[in-house]
């Protein structure tokens, strides 16, 4: 029974984590937008309230129409912002991958040249080392004739060894330069992409600032529905005025978020333009 209880708790925790993840991934304001629905019932109640409001009915209808339009604009802005955000994330990821692959083929080729050159010259270096040991042994044995012959041959071999070492050194220098240049390019482009962090901080602040008017909007919408249900035109007009103000505040902040995403898009384009 205890095991079943633990399993149930684990499953519940997993469900809560999934729900939290879905909420985190939702575009800002989507949850509040879903809570506001212009149903046929509410539309009918609004019309009935406006009909009973006399000369103020036209104002009430216009306020309601303006609020509906503002919600449509916000939902459209949410969609465009969400699409731009995911496009930016995808392009930024691709840019970072491209940065890692800068000059990869060139450096791989140079590394292979160094490896091949070392392998090609190694038998010569081994023979040269062995020859010098023979020269040292002849000298130790006081065999001047043998020493002279071996010394002459060693000196001739040294010329070849020096040439091959210079060749290897040149290839290693080319590889080192290529790696240094790649690091410099990568650092410059990553520096540009790092500008995204500051913009994301601003987006986070805007999202946080939207929270309060969103909650107030939900409350005022409930007040509005209660007002039109009772055909209370004055109260409906007051709540719609507040709804329009709150909606305008939310729209401004969401427009700011969209503009920040445009800024991120511009940063990514600038970084991509620097890729070789």
N, C-alpha and C positions, 0 to 999 in steps of 0.2 A: 504493500500500500504506500509505503514511504517512497519507493522508487517511482510509482505512478504519479505521486504528488510532485516529485522533483521533475519528472518529465513534463508534467503539465505546466509547471512554472517556467521551465526552459522554453517551451513552445510559446507561452504567453510573452516572454521577454523577447523572443525572436520576432513575433508579430509586431510588438511595440517598436522594435528597432526598424523594421521594414516601413511601418507607418511614418516614423520620424524621418526616414530617408526620403520617402515620397514627398513629404511636406517640405523638406529642405530643397529638393530639386524643383519644386513648383515655382513658376515665375512669380515675382513679387506682386502681391495684391490679388492673386488668382483666387485664393480661398474666400476673400471678402467679396470678390466679384460674383462668385458662385452663390453667395448668400443673398444676393440681390437679383430677383427674377421678376420681370414685368409680365406677370401672368394675365390671362384673360379676365380672371376674377378681379385682380387689382385694377386693371384697365377699366372694367365696368364700374367698379366702386368709385374710381376717380371721376368718370363721366357723370355718375349720379351726383357726386358731391359738387362738381362744377355746375351742373344744371341747377342745383339748389342755391348756388352762391350768387346768382344774379350777375351783376356787372363784374364781379370779381372772378367769375368762372373762367373768363378768357385768360386772365393772368395765371390762374391755377393750372389751366391746360398747358400754357406756354412754359411754365416752370417745370412741369412734369415732362414735357417734350424735350426741354433743354437738358434735364437730368438724364433722360434716356440716351440722348445724343452723347453726353459727356461719358456715360458708362461705355457706350459703343467705342468711343475714341480711346478710352483707357484699355479696353480689351484688345483693340487693334494694336495699340502701342505695346501691350504685354507680349503679343504674338511676335511683333517685329523685333522687340528687344530680346526675347528668348531665342529666336532664330539667329540673330546676330551674335548673341553670346556663345551659342554652341558652335557657330562657324568660327568665331575667334579662338575658342578653345582648340578646335581641330587644327586650325592654321598655325597657332602658336606651337602646338605639339609637333607639327610637321617641320616648322622652322627650327626647333631645337634639335630634332633628329638630323636635319640637313646640316646644322652647325657641327654636330659630332662627326659628320661624314666629309667635312671640308678637306679637300686634297688627299682623301683616303687612298685613291688609286695611285696618285703620284708618289706618296710616301711608301706605299706598299711596294711599288716598283723599285724605288731607291733602296729599301730594306733588302729586297731580294738581290739587288746588284751587290750590295755590301756582303751579304751572306755567300753569294756565289764566288765573289772575288777572294774572300778569305779562304774558302774551300779550295779554290784553284791554286792559291799561292802557298797553302800550308805545307805540302810536300817539299817545296823549295826551302821553306824556313826550317823544316825538320832536318833536311839534308845539310843546310848551312850550319846549323847548330852542331850536328854530328861531325862535320868537317872541321870545325873550330876545335872540337875536343881532340881530334886526331892531331891537329897542329900543336896543341898544348902538350899532348903526350909525346910527340916527336921531340919537342923542345926539352921536355923533362928527361928524355932518354939521351940527350946530347947528340942526337943524330942530325947533324947539320945539313947533310944532303937531302934527307927525307923532309926535314923541317922546311928547307928552302923551297922544295917542290910543292909541298902541301900549302905553304904560306902563300905562294904565288897563285895557286889554284883558288884558295880561299878569298884572296883579294879580288880575283876575277869574278867570283861568285857574289862577292859583296856588292859589286856594281849592279848586278841584276836584282839582288835583294833590295837595294836602296830604291831602284826604279819601281819595283812592285809595291814597296811600302808607300811610296809617294802616290802611286795609283790608288791604293786602298785608302790612304789618308784623304785623298781628294773626294772619293766616293762617300766616305764617312762625313766629311765636311758638308757635302751637298745634302746628305740626309739630315744632318743637324740643322742646317739653314732652313730646309723645307719644314721641319717640325716647328722651328721657332716662328716662321712666318705663319704657319697654320694656327699656332697658339695665339698669335697677335690678332689674326682675323677673327678667331672665335671669341676672344675677349672683347673686341670692339662690338661685335654683333650681339653678344650676350648682354653687354652694357646697355644697348638700345632696348632689348627685350625686358630688361629689369625695370624700365620705366613703367611697365604694366602694373607692377606691384602698388605704386602710389595711386594709380587710377582705380585699382580694385578696392583700395582702402576708402576712396571717396564713394564708390558704389555701395560698399557696406554701410557707410554712414547714411546715405540716402535711403537705403532699405530700412534701416533702423528708424529713421525719422518718419517713414510712412506708417509704421505700426500704430501710432496714436490716432491719426485721423482715420485710419482704416477701422479701428475699433469704434470710434465715434460715429463713423458712417453707418456701421451695422446697427448701432443703437438708434440713430435717427431714422433709419429705414423702418425699424420696428415701430417707432412712434408714428411715422407717416402712415403705415398700414393700419394702425389702430385708429388714426384720425379719419381716413377715408371710409373705413368700415362703419364708423359712426356718422359719416357725412359731415364731419366737422371741418368746414372749409378754412376757417381762420388758422386752426392748428395745422392743417395740411399745408397751407401756404407757408407758415413759419418753419415747419420741418423741411419743406422743399428748399427754402432759402438757405438753411443750414447745410442741407445735402449738397447743394450746388457749390457752396463755399468750400466744403470739405473735399468734394470731388475735384475742384479746381486745384486745391493744394496738392492732392495726390497726383493729379495729372502733371503738375509742374515738377514734382520730384521724380516721377517716372520718366518724364522727358529728359531730366538731368541724367538719369541712369542710362537712357538710350544714347545720349550724347557722349557719355563716358565710354560706352561700348564702341561708339564710332571712333573715339580717340584711341582705344586699344587696337582697333582695326588699322588705323593709320600707323601706329607704332609697328605693328607686325609687317605692314607693307614696306615700311622704311627698312626694317631688319632684312626682309627678303631681298630688297634691292641691293643689299651689301653682300649677299651670297655670291661666290664666284661661279 
